[in-house]
Amino acid sequence: MGILKKIGILIIILTGLFIIFIFHAEIFQVLEPILYKIFNEWIIWVYVGIVADFCIGGFIYGGGYSYIKRNRVKGMLITLFGALMIISSLIGLVLYTILTVIFYELLLIEIKLILLATMLFAFLPILSLILEKWFDISTFFEDIWRQRKDYHKLTYTVEEKGKLTYIHLQKNDSTISYVYDAVAILKIQEAFHKLRKNPDVSIALYLKSGILSFVTQIIRNFTSWPRTKNRIYRRIAKLKIAKNVCISQWTRIDPLFPDLIEFEEGSGVGIGCQLLTHNFMNQDPLTICIGPIKLEKNARVGAYSTILPGVTIGEGSIIGAGSVVVDDIPPYCIAYGVPAQVVKKIGENEI
């Protein structure tokens, strides 16, 4: 069931309950004793239940987290189920708190209105985000479950072309047709992990990209001080960042393979740059291209430029604003354009 259908069903249910409340309020009078107990007498126990649900979800998530190493599909399904339990408990916490304010009899109506206005202002954005992630993860869970038998039918080959690595999936007799199908993503992760010495096998690329997209969106929009931003990028996204690096506002880093990005000392990128270490947009819909990005010492990239996988920008080079860098740029050059071309050599002292 798609996200829009789920939202539509939820809206229909809420609308139906509202209509029943308007025209048949006596039905809810039968529920009044139960509502009184839930939102007055059992408050502590309900909160304990929500916390217990959160903890159980975390335990299941951790179990799936470990099981992925032995069985990627089953482990990921368990992990996602645990994540859904955690998110559901957060949704329940927010909704129950709001409903408790409404039905708690010891609160004056004026206090209820003030609390509700404050809570709606504070909780509505958070609740919207949590609901979006619930629908997002539940859809991914559904797709993996539907395609789970195709995972072992998929095979792959790896092709190295310079700094670029191409992972080609063979569908065989599976129903998978695109590299961004759910189990195709898991198979790509399996291949990529076998290519690396110390892979992180604990989390699906899709789930990892969702978490990183959320975190980096906060960083690129609200974190202004470069050292703070660099510290967060090192710890959360595993970027290789040396000293005196400037990553400007609204810079987008690759959400799947951010650890393939390296900034040497004194390098930096301007506002709105994009650094992409993977590419799904190949002629073969079952191929992904992966490659590192490296900015050598004192290399600078102008605002709103895009750097594609496998690119190294040489020491002291400068990329003009709005460029698309598809090939390596030698040291001490000025380059710009789509694609970026070297237009001038510069001396070390001209930087």
TORVOTOR-267613 format. One record per residue (C-alpha): residue number from 1; z negated, y, x. Coordinates in steps of 0.25 Angstrom, whole numbers, plus 5000, padded with zeros to 4 digits. Example, Ala and Ser with C-alpha at 12.3 -4.5 7.8 and 13.67 -1.06 7.14 Angstrom:
<rec><k>1</k><up>4969</up><north>4982</north><east>5049</east></rec>
<rec><k>2</k><up>4971</up><north>4996</north><east>5055</east></rec>
REM end
This chain:
<rec><k>1</k><up>5000</up><north>5000</north><east>5000</east></rec>
<rec><k>2</k><up>5004</up><north>5013</north><east>5006</east></rec>
<rec><k>3</k><up>4995</up><north>5025</north><east>5008</east></rec>
<rec><k>4</k><up>5002</up><north>5033</north><east>4997</east></rec>
<rec><k>5</k><up>5000</up><north>5022</north><east>4987</east></rec>
<rec><k>6</k><up>4985</up><north>5021</north><east>4991</east></rec>
<rec><k>7</k><up>4983</up><north>5036</north><east>4989</east></rec>
<rec><k>8</k><up>4990</up><north>5035</north><east>4976</east></rec>
<rec><k>9</k><up>4981</up><north>5024</north><east>4971</east></rec>
<rec><k>10</k><up>4969</up><north>5031</north><east>4975</east></rec>
<rec><k>11</k><up>4973</up><north>5044</north><east>4968</east></rec>
<rec><k>12</k><up>4976</up><north>5036</north><east>4955</east></rec>
<rec><k>13</k><up>4963</up><north>5029</north><east>4956</east></rec>
<rec><k>14</k><up>4955</up><north>5043</north><east>4957</east></rec>
<rec><k>15</k><up>4964</up><north>5049</north><east>4946</east></rec>
<rec><k>16</k><up>4961</up><north>5038</north><east>4937</east></rec>
<rec><k>17</k><up>4946</up><north>5039</north><east>4940</east></rec>
<rec><k>18</k><up>4946</up><north>5054</north><east>4937</east></rec>
<rec><k>19</k><up>4954</up><north>5052</north><east>4924</east></rec>
<rec><k>20</k><up>4944</up><north>5041</north><east>4919</east></rec>
<rec><k>21</k><up>4932</up><north>5051</north><east>4923</east></rec>
<rec><k>22</k><up>4938</up><north>5062</north><east>4915</east></rec>
<rec><k>23</k><up>4942</up><north>5054</north><east>4902</east></rec>
<rec><k>24</k><up>4931</up><north>5043</north><east>4903</east></rec>
<rec><k>25</k><up>4919</up><north>5049</north><east>4910</east></rec>
<rec><k>26</k><up>4910</up><north>5039</north><east>4902</east></rec>
<rec><k>27</k><up>4915</up><north>5028</north><east>4911</east></rec>
<rec><k>28</k><up>4909</up><north>5035</north><east>4923</east></rec>
<rec><k>29</k><up>4896</up><north>5036</north><east>4916</east></rec>
<rec><k>30</k><up>4894</up><north>5021</north><east>4917</east></rec>
<rec><k>31</k><up>4896</up><north>5022</north><east>4932</east></rec>
<rec><k>32</k><up>4885</up><north>5033</north><east>4933</east></rec>
<rec><k>33</k><up>4873</up><north>5024</north><east>4937</east></rec>
<rec><k>34</k><up>4881</up><north>5018</north><east>4948</east></rec>
<rec><k>35</k><up>4886</up><north>5031</north><east>4953</east></rec>
<rec><k>36</k><up>4872</up><north>5036</north><east>4953</east></rec>
<rec><k>37</k><up>4867</up><north>5025</north><east>4961</east></rec>
<rec><k>38</k><up>4879</up><north>5025</north><east>4971</east></rec>
<rec><k>39</k><up>4878</up><north>5040</north><east>4974</east></rec>
<rec><k>40</k><up>4863</up><north>5042</north><east>4972</east></rec>
<rec><k>41</k><up>4854</up><north>5030</north><east>4974</east></rec>
<rec><k>42</k><up>4863</up><north>5022</north><east>4984</east></rec>
<rec><k>43</k><up>4868</up><north>5033</north><east>4993</east></rec>
<rec><k>44</k><up>4861</up><north>5028</north><east>5006</east></rec>
<rec><k>45</k><up>4866</up><north>5014</north><east>5003</east></rec>
<rec><k>46</k><up>4881</up><north>5018</north><east>5000</east></rec>
<rec><k>47</k><up>4881</up><north>5026</north><east>5014</east></rec>
<rec><k>48</k><up>4875</up><north>5014</north><east>5021</east></rec>
<rec><k>49</k><up>4886</up><north>5005</north><east>5015</east></rec>
<rec><k>50</k><up>4897</up><north>5016</north><east>5019</east></rec>
<rec><k>51</k><up>4891</up><north>5015</north><east>5034</east></rec>
<rec><k>52</k><up>4891</up><north>5000</north><east>5033</east></rec>
<rec><k>53</k><up>4905</up><north>5000</north><east>5029</east></rec>
<rec><k>54</k><up>4909</up><north>5009</north><east>5040</east></rec>
<rec><k>55</k><up>4901</up><north>5000</north><east>5050</east></rec>
<rec><k>56</k><up>4908</up><north>4987</north><east>5045</east></rec>
<rec><k>57</k><up>4921</up><north>4994</north><east>5046</east></rec>
<rec><k>58</k><up>4918</up><north>4998</north><east>5060</east></rec>
<rec><k>59</k><up>4914</up><north>4983</north><east>5063</east></rec>
<rec><k>60</k><up>4927</up><north>4978</north><east>5057</east></rec>
<rec><k>61</k><up>4935</up><north>4988</north><east>5065</east></rec>
<rec><k>62</k><up>4928</up><north>4984</north><east>5078</east></rec>
<rec><k>63</k><up>4931</up><north>4970</north><east>5075</east></rec>
<rec><k>64</k><up>4946</up><north>4972</north><east>5073</east></rec>
<rec><k>65</k><up>4946</up><north>4981</north><east>5085</east></rec>
<rec><k>66</k><up>4942</up><north>4969</north><east>5094</east></rec>
<rec><k>67</k><up>4950</up><north>4959</north><east>5086</east></rec>
<rec><k>68</k><up>4963</up><north>4967</north><east>5089</east></rec>
<rec><k>69</k><up>4964</up><north>4961</north><east>5103</east></rec>
<rec><k>70</k><up>4965</up><north>4947</north><east>5097</east></rec>
<rec><k>71</k><up>4973</up><north>4949</north><east>5084</east></rec>
<rec><k>72</k><up>4980</up><north>4963</north><east>5083</east></rec>
<rec><k>73</k><up>4983</up><north>4962</north><east>5068</east></rec>
<rec><k>74</k><up>4970</up><north>4957</north><east>5063</east></rec>
<rec><k>75</k><up>4962</up><north>4965</north><east>5072</east></rec>
<rec><k>76</k><up>4969</up><north>4978</north><east>5068</east></rec>
<rec><k>77</k><up>4968</up><north>4974</north><east>5053</east></rec>
<rec><k>78</k><up>4953</up><north>4972</north><east>5055</east></rec>
<rec><k>79</k><up>4952</up><north>4985</north><east>5063</east></rec>
<rec><k>80</k><up>4959</up><north>4993</north><east>5052</east></rec>
<rec><k>81</k><up>4951</up><north>4986</north><east>5041</east></rec>
<rec><k>82</k><up>4938</up><north>4991</north><east>5049</east></rec>
<rec><k>83</k><up>4944</up><north>5005</north><east>5050</east></rec>
<rec><k>84</k><up>4947</up><north>5005</north><east>5035</east></rec>
<rec><k>85</k><up>4933</up><north>5002</north><east>5032</east></rec>
<rec><k>86</k><up>4928</up><north>5013</north><east>5041</east></rec>
<rec><k>87</k><up>4937</up><north>5023</north><east>5035</east></rec>
<rec><k>88</k><up>4933</up><north>5018</north><east>5021</east></rec>
<rec><k>89</k><up>4918</up><north>5020</north><east>5024</east></rec>
<rec><k>90</k><up>4921</up><north>5034</north><east>5028</east></rec>
<rec><k>91</k><up>4929</up><north>5037</north><east>5015</east></rec>
<rec><k>92</k><up>4918</up><north>5031</north><east>5007</east></rec>
<rec><k>93</k><up>4907</up><north>5039</north><east>5015</east></rec>
<rec><k>94</k><up>4915</up><north>5052</north><east>5011</east></rec>
<rec><k>95</k><up>4918</up><north>5049</north><east>4997</east></rec>
<rec><k>96</k><up>4904</up><north>5043</north><east>4994</east></rec>
<rec><k>97</k><up>4897</up><north>5056</north><east>5000</east></rec>
<rec><k>98</k><up>4906</up><north>5065</north><east>4991</east></rec>
<rec><k>99</k><up>4903</up><north>5056</north><east>4979</east></rec>
<rec><k>100</k><up>4888</up><north>5056</north><east>4982</east></rec>
<rec><k>101</k><up>4888</up><north>5071</north><east>4982</east></rec>
<rec><k>102</k><up>4894</up><north>5071</north><east>4968</east></rec>
<rec><k>103</k><up>4885</up><north>5060</north><east>4962</east></rec>
<rec><k>104</k><up>4872</up><north>5063</north><east>4969</east></rec>
<rec><k>105</k><up>4863</up><north>5068</north><east>4957</east></rec>
<rec><k>106</k><up>4853</up><north>5075</north><east>4966</east></rec>
<rec><k>107</k><up>4863</up><north>5085</north><east>4971</east></rec>
<rec><k>108</k><up>4865</up><north>5098</north><east>4963</east></rec>
<rec><k>109</k><up>4879</up><north>5101</north><east>4958</east></rec>
<rec><k>110</k><up>4880</up><north>5113</north><east>4966</east></rec>
<rec><k>111</k><up>4876</up><north>5105</north><east>4979</east></rec>
<rec><k>112</k><up>4886</up><north>5094</north><east>4975</east></rec>
<rec><k>113</k><up>4898</up><north>5104</north><east>4974</east></rec>
<rec><k>114</k><up>4894</up><north>5111</north><east>4987</east></rec>
<rec><k>115</k><up>4893</up><north>5097</north><east>4994</east></rec>
<rec><k>116</k><up>4906</up><north>5092</north><east>4988</east></rec>
<rec><k>117</k><up>4914</up><north>5105</north><east>4992</east></rec>
<rec><k>118</k><up>4909</up><north>5103</north><east>5006</east></rec>
<rec><k>119</k><up>4911</up><north>5088</north><east>5007</east></rec>
<rec><k>120</k><up>4925</up><north>5089</north><east>5001</east></rec>
<rec><k>121</k><up>4929</up><north>5100</north><east>5011</east></rec>
<rec><k>122</k><up>4923</up><north>5092</north><east>5023</east></rec>
<rec><k>123</k><up>4926</up><north>5078</north><east>5018</east></rec>
<rec><k>124</k><up>4940</up><north>5079</north><east>5012</east></rec>
<rec><k>125</k><up>4948</up><north>5081</north><east>5025</east></rec>
<rec><k>126</k><up>4940</up><north>5069</north><east>5031</east></rec>
<rec><k>127</k><up>4942</up><north>5060</north><east>5019</east></rec>
<rec><k>128</k><up>4957</up><north>5063</north><east>5019</east></rec>
<rec><k>129</k><up>4958</up><north>5059</north><east>5033</east></rec>
<rec><k>130</k><up>4950</up><north>5046</north><east>5031</east></rec>
<rec><k>131</k><up>4958</up><north>5042</north><east>5019</east></rec>
<rec><k>132</k><up>4971</up><north>5045</north><east>5027</east></rec>
<rec><k>133</k><up>4966</up><north>5035</north><east>5038</east></rec>
<rec><k>134</k><up>4961</up><north>5025</north><east>5028</east></rec>
<rec><k>135</k><up>4975</up><north>5025</north><east>5021</east></rec>
<rec><k>136</k><up>4982</up><north>5025</north><east>5035</east></rec>
<rec><k>137</k><up>4974</up><north>5013</north><east>5041</east></rec>
<rec><k>138</k><up>4974</up><north>5005</north><east>5028</east></rec>
<rec><k>139</k><up>4990</up><north>5007</north><east>5028</east></rec>
<rec><k>140</k><up>4990</up><north>5002</north><east>5042</east></rec>
<rec><k>141</k><up>4981</up><north>4990</north><east>5039</east></rec>
<rec><k>142</k><up>4990</up><north>4987</north><east>5027</east></rec>
<rec><k>143</k><up>5002</up><north>4987</north><east>5036</east></rec>
<rec><k>144</k><up>4996</up><north>4978</north><east>5047</east></rec>
<rec><k>145</k><up>4991</up><north>4968</north><east>5036</east></rec>
<rec><k>146</k><up>5005</up><north>4968</north><east>5030</east></rec>
<rec><k>147</k><up>5012</up><north>4966</north><east>5043</east></rec>
<rec><k>148</k><up>5002</up><north>4957</north><east>5050</east></rec>
<rec><k>149</k><up>5010</up><north>4945</north><east>5050</east></rec>
<rec><k>150</k><up>5022</up><north>4952</north><east>5057</east></rec>
<rec><k>151</k><up>5013</up><north>4956</north><east>5069</east></rec>
<rec><k>152</k><up>5015</up><north>4942</north><east>5076</east></rec>
<rec><k>153</k><up>5030</up><north>4942</north><east>5073</east></rec>
<rec><k>154</k><up>5032</up><north>4955</north><east>5081</east></rec>
<rec><k>155</k><up>5035</up><north>4954</north><east>5096</east></rec>
<rec><k>156</k><up>5038</up><north>4964</north><east>5106</east></rec>
<rec><k>157</k><up>5045</up><north>4967</north><east>5119</east></rec>
<rec><k>158</k><up>5041</up><north>4978</north><east>5129</east></rec>
<rec><k>159</k><up>5051</up><north>4986</north><east>5137</east></rec>
<rec><k>160</k><up>5048</up><north>4996</north><east>5148</east></rec>
<rec><k>161</k><up>5057</up><north>5008</north><east>5151</east></rec>
<rec><k>162</k><up>5051</up><north>5016</north><east>5162</east></rec>
<rec><k>163</k><up>5038</up><north>5022</north><east>5156</east></rec>
<rec><k>164</k><up>5042</up><north>5018</north><east>5142</east></rec>
<rec><k>165</k><up>5037</up><north>5005</north><east>5135</east></rec>
<rec><k>166</k><up>5045</up><north>5000</north><east>5123</east></rec>
<rec><k>167</k><up>5039</up><north>4990</north><east>5114</east></rec>
<rec><k>168</k><up>5049</up><north>4983</north><east>5106</east></rec>
<rec><k>169</k><up>5045</up><north>4975</north><east>5094</east></rec>
<rec><k>170</k><up>5052</up><north>4963</north><east>5088</east></rec>
<rec><k>171</k><up>5050</up><north>4961</north><east>5074</east></rec>
<rec><k>172</k><up>5055</up><north>4946</north><east>5073</east></rec>
<rec><k>173</k><up>5053</up><north>4941</north><east>5059</east></rec>
<rec><k>174</k><up>5042</up><north>4952</north><east>5056</east></rec>
<rec><k>175</k><up>5044</up><north>4963</north><east>5045</east></rec>
<rec><k>176</k><up>5041</up><north>4974</north><east>5056</east></rec>
<rec><k>177</k><up>5052</up><north>4984</north><east>5057</east></rec>
<rec><k>178</k><up>5046</up><north>4996</north><east>5064</east></rec>
<rec><k>179</k><up>5037</up><north>4998</north><east>5076</east></rec>
<rec><k>180</k><up>5027</up><north>5006</north><east>5067</east></rec>
<rec><k>181</k><up>5024</up><north>4995</north><east>5058</east></rec>
<rec><k>182</k><up>5009</up><north>4991</north><east>5058</east></rec>
<rec><k>183</k><up>5010</up><north>4978</north><east>5066</east></rec>
<rec><k>184</k><up>5021</up><north>4983</north><east>5075</east></rec>
<rec><k>185</k><up>5011</up><north>4994</north><east>5080</east></rec>
<rec><k>186</k><up>5001</up><north>4983</north><east>5083</east></rec>
<rec><k>187</k><up>5012</up><north>4975</north><east>5090</east></rec>
<rec><k>188</k><up>5016</up><north>4987</north><east>5098</east></rec>
<rec><k>189</k><up>5001</up><north>4989</north><east>5102</east></rec>
<rec><k>190</k><up>5000</up><north>4974</north><east>5106</east></rec>
<rec><k>191</k><up>5012</up><north>4977</north><east>5115</east></rec>
<rec><k>192</k><up>5007</up><north>4990</north><east>5121</east></rec>
<rec><k>193</k><up>4993</up><north>4984</north><east>5124</east></rec>
<rec><k>194</k><up>5000</up><north>4972</north><east>5132</east></rec>
<rec><k>195</k><up>5007</up><north>4983</north><east>5140</east></rec>
<rec><k>196</k><up>4994</up><north>4990</north><east>5144</east></rec>
<rec><k>197</k><up>4982</up><north>4985</north><east>5153</east></rec>
<rec><k>198</k><up>4971</up><north>4991</north><east>5145</east></rec>
<rec><k>199</k><up>4976</up><north>4992</north><east>5131</east></rec>
<rec><k>200</k><up>4967</up><north>4996</north><east>5119</east></rec>
<rec><k>201</k><up>4969</up><north>4985</north><east>5109</east></rec>
<rec><k>202</k><up>4958</up><north>4990</north><east>5099</east></rec>
<rec><k>203</k><up>4966</up><north>4998</north><east>5090</east></rec>
<rec><k>204</k><up>4980</up><north>4998</north><east>5084</east></rec>
<rec><k>205</k><up>4990</up><north>5009</north><east>5088</east></rec>
<rec><k>206</k><up>4991</up><north>5014</north><east>5074</east></rec>
<rec><k>207</k><up>4976</up><north>5016</north><east>5072</east></rec>
<rec><k>208</k><up>4975</up><north>5022</north><east>5086</east></rec>
<rec><k>209</k><up>4986</up><north>5032</north><east>5083</east></rec>
<rec><k>210</k><up>4979</up><north>5036</north><east>5070</east></rec>
<rec><k>211</k><up>4966</up><north>5038</north><east>5077</east></rec>
<rec><k>212</k><up>4972</up><north>5046</north><east>5089</east></rec>
<rec><k>213</k><up>4981</up><north>5054</north><east>5079</east></rec>
<rec><k>214</k><up>4968</up><north>5058</north><east>5072</east></rec>
<rec><k>215</k><up>4960</up><north>5062</north><east>5084</east></rec>
<rec><k>216</k><up>4972</up><north>5069</north><east>5092</east></rec>
<rec><k>217</k><up>4975</up><north>5077</north><east>5079</east></rec>
<rec><k>218</k><up>4961</up><north>5083</north><east>5080</east></rec>
<rec><k>219</k><up>4962</up><north>5085</north><east>5095</east></rec>
<rec><k>220</k><up>4976</up><north>5092</north><east>5095</east></rec>
<rec><k>221</k><up>4972</up><north>5101</north><east>5083</east></rec>
<rec><k>222</k><up>4958</up><north>5105</north><east>5086</east></rec>
<rec><k>223</k><up>4954</up><north>5102</north><east>5100</east></rec>
<rec><k>224</k><up>4958</up><north>5114</north><east>5109</east></rec>
<rec><k>225</k><up>4951</up><north>5112</north><east>5122</east></rec>
<rec><k>226</k><up>4960</up><north>5104</north><east>5132</east></rec>
<rec><k>227</k><up>4948</up><north>5097</north><east>5139</east></rec>
<rec><k>228</k><up>4942</up><north>5092</north><east>5125</east></rec>
<rec><k>229</k><up>4956</up><north>5088</north><east>5120</east></rec>
<rec><k>230</k><up>4959</up><north>5080</north><east>5133</east></rec>
<rec><k>231</k><up>4945</up><north>5073</north><east>5133</east></rec>
<rec><k>232</k><up>4948</up><north>5068</north><east>5119</east></rec>
<rec><k>233</k><up>4962</up><north>5064</north><east>5122</east></rec>
<rec><k>234</k><up>4957</up><north>5056</north><east>5134</east></rec>
<rec><k>235</k><up>4946</up><north>5049</north><east>5126</east></rec>
<rec><k>236</k><up>4953</up><north>5047</north><east>5112</east></rec>
<rec><k>237</k><up>4968</up><north>5045</north><east>5116</east></rec>
<rec><k>238</k><up>4966</up><north>5040</north><east>5130</east></rec>
<rec><k>239</k><up>4976</up><north>5051</north><east>5136</east></rec>
<rec><k>240</k><up>4976</up><north>5052</north><east>5151</east></rec>
<rec><k>241</k><up>4972</up><north>5067</north><east>5153</east></rec>
<rec><k>242</k><up>4969</up><north>5073</north><east>5166</east></rec>
<rec><k>243</k><up>4962</up><north>5086</north><east>5169</east></rec>
<rec><k>244</k><up>4967</up><north>5100</north><east>5164</east></rec>
<rec><k>245</k><up>4977</up><north>5094</north><east>5154</east></rec>
<rec><k>246</k><up>4980</up><north>5102</north><east>5141</east></rec>
<rec><k>247</k><up>4984</up><north>5095</north><east>5129</east></rec>
<rec><k>248</k><up>4987</up><north>5107</north><east>5119</east></rec>
<rec><k>249</k><up>4984</up><north>5107</north><east>5104</east></rec>
<rec><k>250</k><up>4993</up><north>5099</north><east>5094</east></rec>
<rec><k>251</k><up>4997</up><north>5089</north><east>5105</east></rec>
<rec><k>252</k><up>5000</up><north>5075</north><east>5100</east></rec>
<rec><k>253</k><up>4998</up><north>5063</north><east>5108</east></rec>
<rec><k>254</k><up>5003</up><north>5050</north><east>5105</east></rec>
<rec><k>255</k><up>4994</up><north>5042</north><east>5096</east></rec>
<rec><k>256</k><up>4998</up><north>5028</north><east>5100</east></rec>
<rec><k>257</k><up>4998</up><north>5029</north><east>5115</east></rec>
<rec><k>258</k><up>4991</up><north>5042</north><east>5119</east></rec>
<rec><k>259</k><up>4985</up><north>5035</north><east>5132</east></rec>
<rec><k>260</k><up>4999</up><north>5035</north><east>5138</east></rec>
<rec><k>261</k><up>4998</up><north>5050</north><east>5139</east></rec>
<rec><k>262</k><up>4994</up><north>5056</north><east>5152</east></rec>
<rec><k>263</k><up>4991</up><north>5071</north><east>5156</east></rec>
<rec><k>264</k><up>4989</up><north>5074</north><east>5171</east></rec>
<rec><k>265</k><up>4981</up><north>5085</north><east>5176</east></rec>
<rec><k>266</k><up>4986</up><north>5099</north><east>5171</east></rec>
<rec><k>267</k><up>4996</up><north>5094</north><east>5161</east></rec>
<rec><k>268</k><up>4997</up><north>5098</north><east>5147</east></rec>
<rec><k>269</k><up>5005</up><north>5099</north><east>5134</east></rec>
<rec><k>270</k><up>5006</up><north>5111</north><east>5125</east></rec>
<rec><k>271</k><up>5004</up><north>5112</north><east>5110</east></rec>
<rec><k>272</k><up>5010</up><north>5102</north><east>5100</east></rec>
<rec><k>273</k><up>5015</up><north>5092</north><east>5111</east></rec>
<rec><k>274</k><up>5017</up><north>5077</north><east>5108</east></rec>
<rec><k>275</k><up>5015</up><north>5066</north><east>5118</east></rec>
<rec><k>276</k><up>5021</up><north>5053</north><east>5113</east></rec>
<rec><k>277</k><up>5019</up><north>5040</north><east>5121</east></rec>
<rec><k>278</k><up>5026</up><north>5031</north><east>5110</east></rec>
<rec><k>279</k><up>5039</up><north>5031</north><east>5102</east></rec>
<rec><k>280</k><up>5042</up><north>5023</north><east>5090</east></rec>
<rec><k>281</k><up>5055</up><north>5030</north><east>5087</east></rec>
<rec><k>282</k><up>5064</up><north>5020</north><east>5094</east></rec>
<rec><k>283</k><up>5077</up><north>5015</north><east>5089</east></rec>
<rec><k>284</k><up>5071</up><north>5001</north><east>5088</east></rec>
<rec><k>285</k><up>5060</up><north>5003</north><east>5077</east></rec>
<rec><k>286</k><up>5052</up><north>4992</north><east>5083</east></rec>
<rec><k>287</k><up>5051</up><north>4999</north><east>5097</east></rec>
<rec><k>288</k><up>5040</up><north>5008</north><east>5102</east></rec>
<rec><k>289</k><up>5041</up><north>5016</north><east>5115</east></rec>
<rec><k>290</k><up>5028</up><north>5019</north><east>5123</east></rec>
<rec><k>291</k><up>5027</up><north>5028</north><east>5136</east></rec>
<rec><k>292</k><up>5017</up><north>5036</north><east>5143</east></rec>
<rec><k>293</k><up>5017</up><north>5052</north><east>5144</east></rec>
<rec><k>294</k><up>5012</up><north>5059</north><east>5157</east></rec>
<rec><k>295</k><up>5011</up><north>5073</north><east>5160</east></rec>
<rec><k>296</k><up>5009</up><north>5075</north><east>5175</east></rec>
<rec><k>297</k><up>5001</up><north>5085</north><east>5182</east></rec>
<rec><k>298</k><up>5003</up><north>5099</north><east>5176</east></rec>
<rec><k>299</k><up>5014</up><north>5095</north><east>5167</east></rec>
<rec><k>300</k><up>5015</up><north>5104</north><east>5154</east></rec>
<rec><k>301</k><up>5021</up><north>5101</north><east>5141</east></rec>
<rec><k>302</k><up>5025</up><north>5113</north><east>5131</east></rec>
<rec><k>303</k><up>5021</up><north>5114</north><east>5117</east></rec>
<rec><k>304</k><up>5027</up><north>5104</north><east>5106</east></rec>
<rec><k>305</k><up>5033</up><north>5095</north><east>5116</east></rec>
<rec><k>306</k><up>5035</up><north>5080</north><east>5115</east></rec>
<rec><k>307</k><up>5033</up><north>5070</north><east>5126</east></rec>
<rec><k>308</k><up>5039</up><north>5056</north><east>5123</east></rec>
<rec><k>309</k><up>5034</up><north>5043</north><east>5129</east></rec>
<rec><k>310</k><up>5036</up><north>5040</north><east>5144</east></rec>
<rec><k>311</k><up>5037</up><north>5055</north><east>5148</east></rec>
<rec><k>312</k><up>5030</up><north>5060</north><east>5161</east></rec>
<rec><k>313</k><up>5030</up><north>5075</north><east>5163</east></rec>
<rec><k>314</k><up>5030</up><north>5078</north><east>5178</east></rec>
<rec><k>315</k><up>5019</up><north>5086</north><east>5185</east></rec>
<rec><k>316</k><up>5020</up><north>5101</north><east>5183</east></rec>
<rec><k>317</k><up>5032</up><north>5100</north><east>5173</east></rec>
<rec><k>318</k><up>5033</up><north>5109</north><east>5160</east></rec>
<rec><k>319</k><up>5039</up><north>5104</north><east>5147</east></rec>
<rec><k>320</k><up>5044</up><north>5115</north><east>5138</east></rec>
<rec><k>321</k><up>5038</up><north>5117</north><east>5123</east></rec>
<rec><k>322</k><up>5045</up><north>5108</north><east>5113</east></rec>
<rec><k>323</k><up>5051</up><north>5098</north><east>5122</east></rec>
<rec><k>324</k><up>5052</up><north>5083</north><east>5120</east></rec>
<rec><k>325</k><up>5050</up><north>5076</north><east>5134</east></rec>
<rec><k>326</k><up>5057</up><north>5062</north><east>5134</east></rec>
<rec><k>327</k><up>5058</up><north>5060</north><east>5149</east></rec>
<rec><k>328</k><up>5050</up><north>5062</north><east>5161</east></rec>
<rec><k>329</k><up>5049</up><north>5077</north><east>5166</east></rec>
<rec><k>330</k><up>5049</up><north>5078</north><east>5182</east></rec>
<rec><k>331</k><up>5037</up><north>5086</north><east>5188</east></rec>
<rec><k>332</k><up>5038</up><north>5101</north><east>5189</east></rec>
<rec><k>333</k><up>5049</up><north>5104</north><east>5179</east></rec>
<rec><k>334</k><up>5051</up><north>5112</north><east>5166</east></rec>
<rec><k>335</k><up>5057</up><north>5104</north><east>5155</east></rec>
<rec><k>336</k><up>5059</up><north>5106</north><east>5140</east></rec>
<rec><k>337</k><up>5068</up><north>5102</north><east>5128</east></rec>
<rec><k>338</k><up>5071</up><north>5091</north><east>5119</east></rec>
<rec><k>339</k><up>5071</up><north>5082</north><east>5127</east></rec>
<rec><k>340</k><up>5064</up><north>5089</north><east>5138</east></rec>
<rec><k>341</k><up>5073</up><north>5092</north><east>5150</east></rec>
<rec><k>342</k><up>5069</up><north>5098</north><east>5164</east></rec>
<rec><k>343</k><up>5074</up><north>5112</north><east>5165</east></rec>
<rec><k>344</k><up>5067</up><north>5117</north><east>5178</east></rec>
<rec><k>345</k><up>5060</up><north>5112</north><east>5190</east></rec>
<rec><k>346</k><up>5047</up><north>5120</north><east>5193</east></rec>
<rec><k>347</k><up>5039</up><north>5120</north><east>5206</east></rec>
<rec><k>348</k><up>5025</up><north>5116</north><east>5207</east></rec>
<rec><k>349</k><up>5020</up><north>5130</north><east>5208</east></rec>
<rec><k>350</k><up>5027</up><north>5135</north><east>5196</east></rec>
<rec><k>351</k><up>5018</up><north>5127</north><east>5186</east></rec>
REM end
